[in-house]
Amino acid sequence: MKPGYTYNAHETERMKAVHGLPLASFASRTAAFVFDFLLAFAIFLGMLMLAAPLLIRLGLVTGDVNLKFDFQHWYSIVALVIYFGFATFVGNGKTPGKWVFGIRVVSLVHERMSIWHSFERALGYGASCLEFGFGFAQYFIHPNRRTVHDRIAETIVVRDRPQSGSRKHASS
């Protein structure tokens, strides 16, 4: 009889390690997302102005098409996925928006956000947008405040710094 694969509950220790972390509020998550979306738009616009002549020469877009950041062109979606995936990976769960609002994405499987988890989560935003954003609204019904993209990538979003008024006292 060949040795088979066995189930490995590798998540258990990591889940114990993150147990009790304070979850981020919906307001801070939304504000960070909007901040990041606007930053991604600004970066995309700057890069598009530089890359438009090359894209036209390569035939990826036609010269008569008005290049713009919308959801009708493939490059708009690709730009958002690259921004959110790369920023989450490089910041180990902190995009610039999450950094500004004092929150971070934490993997339930690994100590550090892997490149796969980061891009998986970025792609998961698309799933959260389906059905008029119901995937985002699931924050309010999931016991651990996880949205669709959190569950897809096996992540949670936590507060990264104490809220005002809850200071830690150093013991002397």
C-alpha positions, 0 to 999 in steps of 0.5 A, a space after each residue: 500500500 502506497 503512503 498517502 497524503 495526510 491532513 496537516 493542520 498547519 493553520 492551528 498554531 498560526 491561528 493561536 498566535 493571532 488569537 485576540 488581536 483587535 480587529 479593524 473597524 469597517 470605517 478604517 478598512 473603507 477609508 484605507 481602501 479608498 485612499 489606496 484606490 485613489 493612490 493607485 489611480 494617481 500612479 496608474 495615470 502617471 504611468 499611463 501618460 508615460 506608457 501610452 505611446 509604447 502601448 499604441 506602438 505595440 498594438 495593445 491599444 489603438 491610437 483612437 482609443 482614449 486611454 483611461 482608468 475605468 473598468 471597461 479596459 483590461 489594463 485598469 483591472 490589472 493596474 489595481 491588482 498589481 497595486 494592491 497585491 504588490 503593496 500588500 506584499 511589500 508592506 507585509 500587510 500594510 498598503 499605504 492606505 492601511 499604514 495611514 489608518 493604522 491597520 494591517 492585513 494578517 495571514 491566518 496561515 503564515 507569519 508574513 504575507 506571502 506574494 501569493 496571499 497578497 495577490 490572491 487577496 487583491 484578486 479577491 476584491 473582485 469577488 467582494 465587488 460582485 452582487 453590488 458589494 455584498 462581499 464587503 458587507 459580509 464584514 457585518 455578518 461574519 463573526 471575525 469581521 472577514 469579507 469575501 476577499 479575506 476568506 479567499 486569501 485566509 486573512 484578517 485585518 487588525 488594528 496595528 496601533 492602539 486606539 486613542 485613549 488606550 495607552 499601554 503603561 510601561 512597568 518600572 
